[in-house]
Amino acid sequence: MPGPPESGTVHNRVNIRTVAPAPPGTILQGPATWYGEDFAGRGTACGGIFDPDELTLATRELRCGTRVRVTGPSGATVEAVATDWGPAEWTGRRFDLSAAAFAAIAHPGVGVTPVTIETL
């Protein structure tokens, strides 16, 4: 697998390092899923190494390093940081949460859950 992208790398026709920053309080909503052990140790689009036990998410809409509060359908919340680019558009999902972040807001067995993301 190729290593993390160099600064200014274009991924899916978008410069992943220069997505416009979202101001605090920006609200995004949509379906989220999770990714875990199969991706552990792989490079992320933001230049780190994915750890499913860390509180992270992948999104096509927020700049690398953006801190967010994720709220699940039960009202449970978790704070996470954007560290990767995804999910693939064809999935119809808006966010991929790390296994730990997803488990904090919903049972992983549900697979996909609606979430509200607020930038911090």
VOFIDO-102000 format. One record per residue: x, y, z of N, C-alpha, C in turn; residue number from 1. Coordinates in steps of 0.001 Angstrom, whole numbers, plus 500000, padded with zeros to 6 digits. Layout:
N
n_xx: X; n_yy: Y; n_zz: Z; ca_xx: X; ca_yy: Y; ca_zz: Z; c_xx: X; c_yy: Y; c_zz: Z; pos: NUM;
...
! end
This chain:
120
n_xx: 500845; n_yy: 498819; n_zz: 500000; ca_xx: 500000; ca_yy: 500000; ca_zz: 500000; c_xx: 500887; c_yy: 501241; c_zz: 500000; pos: 1;
n_xx: 500537; n_yy: 502251; n_zz: 499215; ca_xx: 501335; ca_yy: 503474; ca_zz: 499191; c_xx: 501300; c_yy: 504184; c_zz: 500538; pos: 2;
n_xx: 502323; n_yy: 504930; n_zz: 500816; ca_xx: 502387; ca_yy: 505690; ca_zz: 502058; c_xx: 501448; c_yy: 506877; c_zz: 502039; pos: 3;
n_xx: 501434; n_yy: 507652; n_zz: 503113; ca_xx: 500566; ca_yy: 508819; ca_zz: 503184; c_xx: 500925; c_yy: 509838; c_zz: 502117; pos: 4;
n_xx: 499943; n_yy: 510624; n_zz: 501684; ca_xx: 500198; ca_yy: 511590; ca_zz: 500620; c_xx: 501121; c_yy: 512706; c_zz: 501070; pos: 5;
n_xx: 501828; n_yy: 513250; n_zz: 500119; ca_xx: 502660; ca_yy: 514415; ca_zz: 500383; c_xx: 501762; c_yy: 515641; c_zz: 500514; pos: 6;
n_xx: 502282; n_yy: 516682; n_zz: 501104; ca_xx: 501522; ca_yy: 517919; ca_zz: 501246; c_xx: 501000; c_yy: 518381; c_zz: 499891; pos: 7;
n_xx: 499728; n_yy: 518713; n_zz: 499849; ca_xx: 499126; ca_yy: 519206; ca_zz: 498620; c_xx: 498660; c_yy: 518115; c_zz: 497682; pos: 8;
n_xx: 498715; n_yy: 516852; n_zz: 498107; ca_xx: 498267; ca_yy: 515761; ca_zz: 497252; c_xx: 496784; c_yy: 515901; c_zz: 496951; pos: 9;
n_xx: 496432; n_yy: 515614; n_zz: 495718; ca_xx: 495027; ca_yy: 515654; ca_zz: 495326; c_xx: 494468; c_yy: 514247; c_zz: 495446; pos: 10;
n_xx: 493360; n_yy: 514094; n_zz: 496157; ca_xx: 492705; ca_yy: 512815; ca_zz: 496378; c_xx: 491261; c_yy: 512963; c_zz: 495939; pos: 11;
n_xx: 490830; n_yy: 512121; n_zz: 495014; ca_xx: 489465; ca_yy: 512237; ca_zz: 494479; c_xx: 489193; c_yy: 513648; c_zz: 493975; pos: 12;
n_xx: 490190; n_yy: 514232; n_zz: 493318; ca_xx: 490086; ca_yy: 515547; ca_zz: 492691; c_xx: 489930; c_yy: 516691; c_zz: 493698; pos: 13;
n_xx: 490211; n_yy: 516464; n_zz: 494961; ca_xx: 490136; ca_yy: 517518; ca_zz: 495972; c_xx: 491461; c_yy: 517548; c_zz: 496713; pos: 14;
n_xx: 492007; n_yy: 518731; n_zz: 496931; ca_xx: 493251; ca_yy: 518853; ca_zz: 497678; c_xx: 492941; c_yy: 518631; c_zz: 499155; pos: 15;
n_xx: 493324; n_yy: 517461; n_zz: 499667; ca_xx: 492927; ca_yy: 517070; ca_zz: 501014; c_xx: 493557; c_yy: 517907; c_zz: 502115; pos: 16;
n_xx: 494613; n_yy: 518611; n_zz: 501821; ca_xx: 495260; ca_yy: 519407; ca_zz: 502860; c_xx: 494752; c_yy: 520838; c_zz: 502894; pos: 17;
n_xx: 493999; n_yy: 521243; n_zz: 501896; ca_xx: 493575; ca_yy: 522638; ca_zz: 501845; c_xx: 492063; c_yy: 522804; c_zz: 501741; pos: 18;
n_xx: 491298; n_yy: 521796; n_zz: 502161; ca_xx: 489852; ca_yy: 521977; ca_zz: 502248; c_xx: 489630; c_yy: 523173; c_zz: 503166; pos: 19;
n_xx: 488725; n_yy: 524055; n_zz: 502799; ca_xx: 488488; ca_yy: 525253; ca_zz: 503611; c_xx: 488101; c_yy: 524853; c_zz: 505029; pos: 20;
n_xx: 488684; n_yy: 525509; n_zz: 506043; ca_xx: 488330; ca_yy: 525171; ca_zz: 507417; c_xx: 486872; c_yy: 525504; c_zz: 507698; pos: 21;
n_xx: 486225; n_yy: 524644; n_zz: 508461; ca_xx: 484842; ca_yy: 524893; ca_zz: 508869; c_xx: 484876; c_yy: 525641; c_zz: 510197; pos: 22;
n_xx: 484122; n_yy: 526723; n_zz: 510327; ca_xx: 484125; ca_yy: 527445; ca_zz: 511596; c_xx: 483507; c_yy: 526610; c_zz: 512712; pos: 23;
n_xx: 483909; n_yy: 526856; n_zz: 513965; ca_xx: 483297; ca_yy: 526149; ca_zz: 515086; c_xx: 481780; c_yy: 526309; c_zz: 515045; pos: 24;
n_xx: 481087; n_yy: 525237; n_zz: 515387; ca_xx: 479629; ca_yy: 525268; ca_zz: 515392; c_xx: 478999; c_yy: 524836; c_zz: 514080; pos: 25;
n_xx: 479821; n_yy: 524539; n_zz: 513061; ca_xx: 479282; ca_yy: 524027; ca_zz: 511802; c_xx: 478638; c_yy: 522669; c_zz: 512066; pos: 26;
n_xx: 477428; n_yy: 522469; n_zz: 511552; ca_xx: 476685; ca_yy: 521225; ca_zz: 511755; c_xx: 476606; c_yy: 520459; c_zz: 510440; pos: 27;
n_xx: 476951; n_yy: 519189; n_zz: 510493; ca_xx: 476816; ca_yy: 518270; ca_zz: 509363; c_xx: 476021; c_yy: 517066; c_zz: 509855; pos: 28;
n_xx: 475125; n_yy: 516553; n_zz: 509031; ca_xx: 474335; ca_yy: 515387; ca_zz: 509419; c_xx: 474341; c_yy: 514368; c_zz: 508293; pos: 29;
n_xx: 474251; n_yy: 513106; n_zz: 508666; ca_xx: 474170; ca_yy: 512068; ca_zz: 507651; c_xx: 474520; c_yy: 510710; c_zz: 508216; pos: 30;
n_xx: 474472; n_yy: 509691; n_zz: 507353; ca_xx: 474771; ca_yy: 508335; ca_zz: 507796; c_xx: 476269; c_yy: 508127; c_zz: 508022; pos: 31;
n_xx: 476561; n_yy: 507393; n_zz: 509089; ca_xx: 477952; ca_yy: 507053; ca_zz: 509410; c_xx: 478070; c_yy: 505551; c_zz: 509599; pos: 32;
n_xx: 479206; n_yy: 505036; n_zz: 509224; ca_xx: 479557; ca_yy: 503653; ca_zz: 509476; c_xx: 480880; c_yy: 503664; c_zz: 510236; pos: 33;
n_xx: 481490; n_yy: 502497; n_zz: 510400; ca_xx: 482756; ca_yy: 502453; ca_zz: 511119; c_xx: 483745; c_yy: 501557; c_zz: 510381; pos: 34;
n_xx: 485015; n_yy: 501818; n_zz: 510654; ca_xx: 486062; ca_yy: 500951; ca_zz: 510124; c_xx: 487043; c_yy: 500650; c_zz: 511233; pos: 35;
n_xx: 487624; n_yy: 499433; n_zz: 511179; ca_xx: 488414; ca_yy: 498999; ca_zz: 512320; c_xx: 489657; c_yy: 498227; c_zz: 511962; pos: 36;
n_xx: 489770; n_yy: 497018; n_zz: 512536; ca_xx: 491000; ca_yy: 496230; ca_zz: 512490; c_xx: 491545; c_yy: 495994; c_zz: 511085; pos: 37;
n_xx: 490675; n_yy: 495864; n_zz: 510090; ca_xx: 491162; ca_yy: 495625; ca_zz: 508725; c_xx: 492032; c_yy: 496774; c_zz: 508213; pos: 38;
n_xx: 491859; n_yy: 497960; n_zz: 508799; ca_xx: 492606; ca_yy: 499135; ca_zz: 508357; c_xx: 493687; c_yy: 499558; c_zz: 509357; pos: 39;
n_xx: 493785; n_yy: 498869; n_zz: 510484; ca_xx: 494764; ca_yy: 499221; ca_zz: 511519; c_xx: 496174; c_yy: 499204; c_zz: 510948; pos: 40;
n_xx: 496928; n_yy: 500252; n_zz: 511253; ca_xx: 498309; ca_yy: 500350; ca_zz: 510818; c_xx: 498504; c_yy: 500929; c_zz: 509427; pos: 41;
n_xx: 497421; n_yy: 501152; n_zz: 508701; ca_xx: 497536; ca_yy: 501744; ca_zz: 507361; c_xx: 497653; c_yy: 503260; c_zz: 507464; pos: 42;
n_xx: 498271; n_yy: 503851; n_zz: 506475; ca_xx: 498380; ca_yy: 505301; ca_zz: 506424; c_xx: 497034; c_yy: 505948; c_zz: 506156; pos: 43;
n_xx: 496812; n_yy: 507113; n_zz: 506750; ca_xx: 495594; ca_yy: 507875; ca_zz: 506492; c_xx: 495891; c_yy: 508985; c_zz: 505491; pos: 44;
n_xx: 494846; n_yy: 509526; n_zz: 504922; ca_xx: 495001; ca_yy: 510615; ca_zz: 503951; c_xx: 495616; c_yy: 511856; c_zz: 504580; pos: 45;
n_xx: 495518; n_yy: 511977; n_zz: 505887; ca_xx: 496055; ca_yy: 513158; ca_zz: 506569; c_xx: 497492; c_yy: 512960; c_zz: 507037; pos: 46;
n_xx: 498075; n_yy: 511806; n_zz: 506721; ca_xx: 499481; ca_yy: 511596; ca_zz: 507025; c_xx: 499772; c_yy: 510806; c_zz: 508278; pos: 47;
n_xx: 498755; n_yy: 510320; n_zz: 508970; ca_xx: 498967; ca_yy: 509533; ca_zz: 510175; c_xx: 498822; c_yy: 508044; c_zz: 509905; pos: 48;
n_xx: 498819; n_yy: 507278; n_zz: 510970; ca_xx: 498604; ca_yy: 505835; ca_zz: 510911; c_xx: 497278; c_yy: 505552; c_zz: 511605; pos: 49;
n_xx: 496384; n_yy: 504809; n_zz: 510937; ca_xx: 495061; ca_yy: 504548; ca_zz: 511500; c_xx: 495135; c_yy: 503577; c_zz: 512665; pos: 50;
n_xx: 494469; n_yy: 503948; n_zz: 513762; ca_xx: 494328; ca_yy: 503104; ca_zz: 514945; c_xx: 492841; c_yy: 503067; c_zz: 515275; pos: 51;
n_xx: 492180; n_yy: 501907; n_zz: 515156; ca_xx: 490744; ca_yy: 501834; ca_zz: 515398; c_xx: 490346; c_yy: 502138; c_zz: 516835; pos: 52;
n_xx: 491314; n_yy: 502129; n_zz: 517758; ca_xx: 491020; ca_yy: 502428; ca_zz: 519158; c_xx: 491072; c_yy: 503921; c_zz: 519473; pos: 53;
n_xx: 491518; n_yy: 504729; n_zz: 518514; ca_xx: 491523; ca_yy: 506181; ca_zz: 518709; c_xx: 490191; c_yy: 506758; c_zz: 518251; pos: 54;
n_xx: 489861; n_yy: 507934; n_zz: 518730; ca_xx: 488584; ca_yy: 508589; ca_zz: 518408; c_xx: 488777; c_yy: 509475; c_zz: 517185; pos: 55;
n_xx: 488553; n_yy: 508891; n_zz: 516009; ca_xx: 488803; ca_yy: 509579; ca_zz: 514749; c_xx: 487655; c_yy: 509354; c_zz: 513775; pos: 56;
n_xx: 487689; n_yy: 510119; n_zz: 512671; ca_xx: 486722; ca_yy: 509910; ca_zz: 511603; c_xx: 487331; c_yy: 510262; c_zz: 510264; pos: 57;
n_xx: 486711; n_yy: 509702; n_zz: 509236; ca_xx: 487037; ca_yy: 510044; ca_zz: 507854; c_xx: 485844; c_yy: 510795; c_zz: 507286; pos: 58;
n_xx: 486121; n_yy: 511856; n_zz: 506556; ca_xx: 485077; ca_yy: 512656; ca_zz: 505931; c_xx: 485647; c_yy: 513317; c_zz: 504687; pos: 59;
n_xx: 484780; n_yy: 513601; n_zz: 503738; ca_xx: 485208; ca_yy: 514320; ca_zz: 502533; c_xx: 484974; c_yy: 515816; c_zz: 502686; pos: 60;
n_xx: 484496; n_yy: 516254; n_zz: 503847; ca_xx: 484037; ca_yy: 517632; ca_zz: 503994; c_xx: 484799; c_yy: 518487; c_zz: 504992; pos: 61;
n_xx: 485638; n_yy: 517884; n_zz: 505806; ca_xx: 486353; ca_yy: 518653; ca_zz: 506828; c_xx: 487856; c_yy: 518525; c_zz: 506633; pos: 62;
n_xx: 488548; n_yy: 519590; n_zz: 506963; ca_xx: 490004; ca_yy: 519639; ca_zz: 506858; c_xx: 490640; c_yy: 518674; c_zz: 507866; pos: 63;
n_xx: 491772; n_yy: 518125; n_zz: 507492; ca_xx: 492536; ca_yy: 517266; ca_zz: 508393; c_xx: 492765; c_yy: 517983; c_zz: 509720; pos: 64;
n_xx: 492561; n_yy: 517258; n_zz: 510815; ca_xx: 492790; ca_yy: 517813; ca_zz: 512139; c_xx: 491591; c_yy: 518513; c_zz: 512752; pos: 65;
n_xx: 490494; n_yy: 518633; n_zz: 512016; ca_xx: 489304; ca_yy: 519289; ca_zz: 512567; c_xx: 488742; c_yy: 518458; c_zz: 513712; pos: 66;
n_xx: 488536; n_yy: 519102; n_zz: 514865; ca_xx: 487938; ca_yy: 518430; ca_zz: 516024; c_xx: 486430; c_yy: 518578; c_zz: 515945; pos: 67;
n_xx: 485721; n_yy: 517493; n_zz: 516270; ca_xx: 484264; ca_yy: 517488; ca_zz: 516166; c_xx: 483634; c_yy: 516785; c_zz: 517358; pos: 68;
n_xx: 482358; n_yy: 517078; n_zz: 517563; ca_xx: 481522; ca_yy: 516315; ca_zz: 518494; c_xx: 480555; c_yy: 515518; c_zz: 517632; pos: 69;
n_xx: 480524; n_yy: 514211; n_zz: 517836; ca_xx: 479634; ca_yy: 513322; ca_zz: 517092; c_xx: 478504; c_yy: 512911; c_zz: 518025; pos: 70;
n_xx: 477263; n_yy: 513102; n_zz: 517574; ca_xx: 476095; ca_yy: 512713; ca_zz: 518361; c_xx: 475329; c_yy: 511639; c_zz: 517607; pos: 71;
n_xx: 475065; n_yy: 510530; n_zz: 518294; ca_xx: 474311; ca_yy: 509430; ca_zz: 517703; c_xx: 472824; c_yy: 509589; c_zz: 517956; pos: 72;
n_xx: 472008; n_yy: 508672; n_zz: 517437; ca_xx: 470554; ca_yy: 508788; ca_zz: 517542; c_xx: 470024; c_yy: 508718; c_zz: 518971; pos: 73;
n_xx: 470779; n_yy: 508106; n_zz: 519890; ca_xx: 470333; ca_yy: 508019; ca_zz: 521285; c_xx: 470689; c_yy: 509269; c_zz: 522078; pos: 74;
n_xx: 471460; n_yy: 510163; n_zz: 521479; ca_xx: 471937; ca_yy: 511356; ca_zz: 522176; c_xx: 473337; c_yy: 511194; c_zz: 522739; pos: 75;
n_xx: 473899; n_yy: 509975; n_zz: 522657; ca_xx: 475272; ca_yy: 509751; ca_zz: 523117; c_xx: 476232; c_yy: 510554; c_zz: 522241; pos: 76;
n_xx: 477279; n_yy: 511104; n_zz: 522865; ca_xx: 478238; ca_yy: 511917; ca_zz: 522123; c_xx: 479666; c_yy: 511438; c_zz: 522362; pos: 77;
n_xx: 480531; n_yy: 511792; n_zz: 521429; ca_xx: 481955; ca_yy: 511528; ca_zz: 521549; c_xx: 482679; c_yy: 512620; c_zz: 520773; pos: 78;
n_xx: 483834; n_yy: 513037; n_zz: 521266; ca_xx: 484667; ca_yy: 513979; ca_zz: 520523; c_xx: 485690; c_yy: 513187; c_zz: 519724; pos: 79;
n_xx: 485896; n_yy: 513604; n_zz: 518476; ca_xx: 486817; ca_yy: 512905; ca_zz: 517578; c_xx: 487539; c_yy: 513932; c_zz: 516715; pos: 80;
n_xx: 488523; n_yy: 513462; n_zz: 515965; ca_xx: 489285; ca_yy: 514339; ca_zz: 515074; c_xx: 489298; c_yy: 513739; c_zz: 513668; pos: 81;
n_xx: 489160; n_yy: 514593; n_zz: 512652; ca_xx: 489206; ca_yy: 514153; ca_zz: 511257; c_xx: 490645; c_yy: 513810; c_zz: 510891; pos: 82;
n_xx: 490883; n_yy: 512541; n_zz: 510552; ca_xx: 492235; ca_yy: 512090; ca_zz: 510229; c_xx: 492328; c_yy: 511370; c_zz: 508896; pos: 83;
n_xx: 491198; n_yy: 511241; n_zz: 508200; ca_xx: 491219; ca_yy: 510483; ca_zz: 506950; c_xx: 490170; c_yy: 511025; c_zz: 505993; pos: 84;
n_xx: 490273; n_yy: 510605; n_zz: 504741; ca_xx: 489391; ca_yy: 511063; ca_zz: 503668; c_xx: 488481; c_yy: 509916; c_zz: 503284; pos: 85;
n_xx: 487174; n_yy: 510130; n_zz: 503304; ca_xx: 486236; ca_yy: 509071; ca_zz: 502942; c_xx: 484892; c_yy: 509392; c_zz: 503549; pos: 86;
n_xx: 483936; n_yy: 508541; n_zz: 503526; ca_xx: 483938; ca_yy: 507276; ca_zz: 502795; c_xx: 483764; c_yy: 507506; c_zz: 501300; pos: 87;
n_xx: 483939; n_yy: 506455; n_zz: 500526; ca_xx: 483761; ca_yy: 506570; ca_zz: 499076; c_xx: 482344; c_yy: 507050; c_zz: 498774; pos: 88;
n_xx: 482223; n_yy: 507955; n_zz: 497817; ca_xx: 480916; ca_yy: 508539; ca_zz: 497497; c_xx: 479874; c_yy: 507492; c_zz: 497146; pos: 89;
n_xx: 480272; n_yy: 506432; n_zz: 496458; ca_xx: 479302; ca_yy: 505432; ca_zz: 496009; c_xx: 478621; c_yy: 504712; c_zz: 497170; pos: 90;
n_xx: 479170; n_yy: 504802; n_zz: 498394; ca_xx: 478557; ca_yy: 504111; ca_zz: 499533; c_xx: 477283; c_yy: 504793; c_zz: 500009; pos: 91;
n_xx: 477133; n_yy: 506086; n_zz: 499674; ca_xx: 475976; ca_yy: 506826; ca_zz: 500163; c_xx: 476123; c_yy: 507270; c_zz: 501606; pos: 92;
n_xx: 477277; n_yy: 507014; n_zz: 502196; ca_xx: 477520; ca_yy: 507407; ca_zz: 503584; c_xx: 478334; c_yy: 508687; c_zz: 503608; pos: 93;
n_xx: 478146; n_yy: 509446; n_zz: 504677; ca_xx: 478815; ca_yy: 510736; ca_zz: 504763; c_xx: 480070; c_yy: 510690; c_zz: 505632; pos: 94;
n_xx: 480106; n_yy: 509761; n_zz: 506592; ca_xx: 481221; ca_yy: 509688; ca_zz: 507541; c_xx: 481597; c_yy: 508238; c_zz: 507802; pos: 95;
n_xx: 482879; n_yy: 507992; n_zz: 508026; ca_xx: 483390; ca_yy: 506721; ca_zz: 508544; c_xx: 484026; c_yy: 507039; c_zz: 509887; pos: 96;
n_xx: 483523; n_yy: 506439; n_zz: 510940; ca_xx: 484085; ca_yy: 506636; ca_zz: 512275; c_xx: 485032; c_yy: 505486; c_zz: 512596; pos: 97;
n_xx: 486025; n_yy: 505756; n_zz: 513421; ca_xx: 486852; ca_yy: 504657; ca_zz: 513916; c_xx: 485955; c_yy: 503745; c_zz: 514748; pos: 98;
n_xx: 486377; n_yy: 502502; n_zz: 514929; ca_xx: 485584; ca_yy: 501554; ca_zz: 515713; c_xx: 485288; c_yy: 502112; c_zz: 517105; pos: 99;
n_xx: 486279; n_yy: 502737; n_zz: 517741; ca_xx: 486089; ca_yy: 503279; ca_zz: 519090; c_xx: 485090; c_yy: 504426; c_zz: 519105; pos: 100;
n_xx: 485166; n_yy: 505321; n_zz: 518125; ca_xx: 484234; ca_yy: 506452; ca_zz: 518075; c_xx: 482812; c_yy: 505962; c_zz: 517830; pos: 101;
n_xx: 482645; n_yy: 505005; n_zz: 516912; ca_xx: 481306; ca_yy: 504483; ca_zz: 516622; c_xx: 480728; c_yy: 503804; c_zz: 517858; pos: 102;
n_xx: 481536; n_yy: 502976; n_zz: 518534; ca_xx: 481064; ca_yy: 502246; ca_zz: 519712; c_xx: 480638; c_yy: 503181; c_zz: 520839; pos: 103;
n_xx: 481172; n_yy: 504388; n_zz: 520863; ca_xx: 480798; ca_yy: 505356; ca_zz: 521902; c_xx: 479405; c_yy: 505933; c_zz: 521684; pos: 104;
n_xx: 478887; n_yy: 505852; n_zz: 520455; ca_xx: 477578; ca_yy: 506452; ca_zz: 520170; c_xx: 476515; c_yy: 505452; c_zz: 519728; pos: 105;
n_xx: 476921; n_yy: 504239; n_zz: 519324; ca_xx: 475963; ca_yy: 503236; ca_zz: 518852; c_xx: 476606; c_yy: 501854; c_zz: 518928; pos: 106;
n_xx: 475785; n_yy: 500825; n_zz: 518946; ca_xx: 476313; ca_yy: 499456; ca_zz: 518935; c_xx: 476886; c_yy: 499164; c_zz: 517549; pos: 107;
n_xx: 478131; n_yy: 498698; n_zz: 517469; ca_xx: 478739; ca_yy: 498439; ca_zz: 516161; c_xx: 477934; c_yy: 497482; c_zz: 515282; pos: 108;
n_xx: 477136; n_yy: 496624; n_zz: 515895; ca_xx: 476335; ca_yy: 495676; ca_zz: 515133; c_xx: 475303; c_yy: 496315; c_zz: 514223; pos: 109;
n_xx: 474931; n_yy: 497578; n_zz: 514495; ca_xx: 473952; ca_yy: 498233; ca_zz: 513616; c_xx: 474584; c_yy: 498596; c_zz: 512281; pos: 110;
n_xx: 475901; n_yy: 498713; n_zz: 512245; ca_xx: 476607; ca_yy: 498963; ca_zz: 510989; c_xx: 476588; c_yy: 500398; c_zz: 510513; pos: 111;
n_xx: 475408; n_yy: 500958; n_zz: 510340; ca_xx: 475246; ca_yy: 502335; ca_zz: 509866; c_xx: 474260; c_yy: 503032; c_zz: 510792; pos: 112;
n_xx: 474561; n_yy: 504267; n_zz: 511152; ca_xx: 473655; ca_yy: 505023; ca_zz: 512023; c_xx: 473670; c_yy: 506494; c_zz: 511627; pos: 113;
n_xx: 472544; n_yy: 507182; n_zz: 511807; ca_xx: 472549; ca_yy: 508620; ca_zz: 511542; c_xx: 473310; c_yy: 509354; c_zz: 512641; pos: 114;
n_xx: 474078; n_yy: 510354; n_zz: 512257; ca_xx: 474833; ca_yy: 511146; ca_zz: 513227; c_xx: 474710; c_yy: 512627; c_zz: 512908; pos: 115;
n_xx: 474963; n_yy: 513417; n_zz: 513939; ca_xx: 475133; ca_yy: 514859; ca_zz: 513789; c_xx: 476561; c_yy: 515163; c_zz: 514198; pos: 116;
n_xx: 477267; n_yy: 515890; n_zz: 513356; ca_xx: 478657; ca_yy: 516273; ca_zz: 513613; c_xx: 478691; c_yy: 517781; c_zz: 513795; pos: 117;
n_xx: 479297; n_yy: 518229; n_zz: 514886; ca_xx: 479467; ca_yy: 519663; ca_zz: 515139; c_xx: 480947; c_yy: 519952; c_zz: 515269; pos: 118;
n_xx: 481444; n_yy: 520913; n_zz: 514493; ca_xx: 482855; ca_yy: 521273; ca_zz: 514603; c_xx: 483088; c_yy: 522037; c_zz: 515897; pos: 119;
n_xx: 484258; n_yy: 521793; n_zz: 516495; ca_xx: 484606; ca_yy: 522425; ca_zz: 517781; c_xx: 485663; c_yy: 523497; c_zz: 517582; pos: 120;
! end
